[in-house]
Amino acid sequence: MTDVTMAINLVCNFSMCLCGMWLLTEPSMSRVVRIYCALIACGGAVNTAGMLAALTDFRGFSYGDVWPGEAIVNVGAAAMMLRWTWRARRRRKGLSVDAQHAG
């Protein structure tokens, strides 16, 4: 069970890191929300690096146990951030199509 929850947690943290970095550039979100996205991206990057170091046995690094509840919370957070990123991407794509038709 630990390997499965570690893999789920790794995928979720990596996706939260990518989404958080993408959402940093979203102009429709307030500054506070973008700061929160930056914090989530930083946390996801640190967790991803730690889990990869533990999985590759980098200099004996140990990440610790990943609890099923932690993995479940990260699945929800990653799903939410993926949805926000998808909506932001669609919004930008719509704006660029409108700008092309206006010009």
JOVENBEL-V559793 format. One record per residue. RES is the residue in one letter. SS is DSSP state (~ for helix, > for strand, _ for the rest). PSI is psi in degrees with one decimal (NA if undefined). D_LAST is the distance of its C-alpha to the last C-alpha in Angstrom with 1 decimal. Layout:
BEGIN
RES:SS:PSI:D_LAST
RES:SS:PSI:D_LAST
END
This chain:
BEGIN
M:_:-33.4:56.2
T:~:-40.2:55.4
D:~:-37.3:53.5
V:~:-46.7:51.5
T:~:-32.3:50.5
M:~:-43.5:49.8
A:~:-43.5:47.4
I:~:-45.4:45.7
N:~:-39.1:45.5
L:~:-48.1:44.1
V:~:-43.6:41.3
C:~:-44.7:40.4
N:~:-39.1:40.6
F:~:-43.3:38.4
S:~:-36.9:35.7
M:~:-35.5:35.9
C:~:-48.2:35.6
L:~:-45.4:32.4
C:~:-41.6:30.9
G:~:-40.6:31.9
M:~:-38.5:30.3
W:~:-44.6:27.0
L:~:-14.3:27.1
L:_:-27.2:27.8
T:_:6.4:24.1
E:_:110.5:23.0
P:_:-19.7:21.6
S:_:-12.4:22.3
M:_:149.0:26.0
S:_:164.1:28.3
R:~:-39.0:29.9
V:~:-43.9:33.3
V:~:-39.3:32.0
R:~:-33.1:30.4
I:~:-42.8:33.8
Y:~:-40.0:35.5
C:~:-36.9:33.2
A:~:-41.9:34.2
L:~:-41.0:37.8
I:~:-41.4:37.6
A:~:-41.8:36.0
C:~:-45.7:38.8
G:~:-40.9:41.4
G:~:-38.3:40.1
A:~:-43.1:40.1
V:~:-44.8:43.6
N:~:-41.5:44.9
T:~:-46.3:43.4
A:~:-41.4:44.9
G:~:-43.4:48.2
M:~:-39.4:48.4
L:~:-38.9:47.5
A:~:-40.3:50.2
A:~:-40.5:52.7
L:~:-32.1:51.9
T:_:2.0:52.3
D:_:47.1:55.4
F:~:109.1:53.9
R:~:35.1:57.0
G:~:19.7:58.5
F:_:137.7:55.6
S:_:129.2:56.1
Y:_:-31.0:53.4
G:_:177.9:55.7
D:_:142.5:55.7
V:_:117.9:52.6
W:_:147.0:53.6
P:~:-36.5:52.3
G:~:-37.7:51.1
E:~:-43.2:49.0
A:~:-39.6:47.4
I:~:-43.2:46.8
V:~:-41.2:45.1
N:~:-32.6:42.9
V:~:-44.9:41.9
G:~:-44.4:40.8
A:~:-40.4:38.9
A:~:-40.7:37.2
A:~:-42.4:36.2
M:~:-45.1:34.8
M:~:-35.5:32.8
L:~:-40.0:31.6
R:~:-44.0:30.4
W:~:-41.7:28.6
T:~:-42.8:27.0
W:~:-44.3:25.9
R:~:-40.3:24.4
A:~:-40.2:22.6
R:~:-43.6:21.2
R:~:-38.1:20.1
R:~:-43.9:18.5
R:~:-41.3:16.5
K:~:-40.1:15.6
G:~:-39.5:14.4
L:~:-38.2:12.3
S:~:-33.2:10.6
V:~:-41.1:10.1
D:~:-39.5:8.7
A:~:-35.6:6.2
Q:~:-39.3:5.3
H:~:-29.3:5.5
A:~:-30.2:3.8
G:_:NA:0.0
END
